[in-house]
Amino acid sequence: MSTPRDLLIAAIDRAASRPLERGDLSLVLAGAEVIDLLGAEAVGLDGDRIVPGHAPTMEDPLLDEAVSSLVRQPPYESLDAWLWRRGRGLSTAYLAALEAEGELTPQSRSRWVPSATSRMVLADSPARRRAADRWNCDEPVLAALAAAAGIRDKPTGASPGVPDESISTVLAAVDDALRDLEFQRQRRALDQAAFDNIWRGQ
């Protein structure tokens, strides 16, 4: 399994108490992919640029897809550009993968599965237990990504640090992208409100 899948499983497990925006989750999943690619030495960072390394075969087909989509010519791609490009619809892609692999089963409705007829919940599987283990031990990277996505509260005091500076750089880029997305939502809401007021003659 992978960090993006563990994060998504945690999100599904907690969807009832923590309603999430799919756009937020997709951006965080794209950041989680970079973190796993860093761990596999498939990429490195030069400042905020994603520099391709060797191209290993990843255990997760979606991570293989991420490797194949890397920009391999200088000046390479910035973390910000990657998050927005790779993150587009990424939560839906990971959901489809979980369903195809039987990790989501038709029992009761899950708000994460866009179907009017299917009712899906997580299967009791090794993948779910692995994600739960990472969650319950407050594994620093998963905890930081979950806080960014809104799955858990952001720490208010001292918390275990992430392993290295590269991962900290990715997490900072994710936070910046989420703030930008929220700003865009607020601006659209204000524009829509102004438009509605015009039609109401206010």
Buried (B, 14 or more C-beta within 10 A) or exposed (E): BBBBBBBBBBBBBBBEEBEBBBBBBBBBBBBBBBBBBBBBEBBEBEEBBBBBBEBEEBEBEBBBEBBEEBBEEEEBBBBBBBBBEBBEEBBBBBBBBBBEEEBBBBEEBBEBBEEEEBEBBBBEBEBBEBBBEBBEEEBBBBBBBBBBBBBBEEEEEEEEEBEEEBBEBBBBBBBBBBEBBEEEEEEEEEEEEEEEEEEEEE
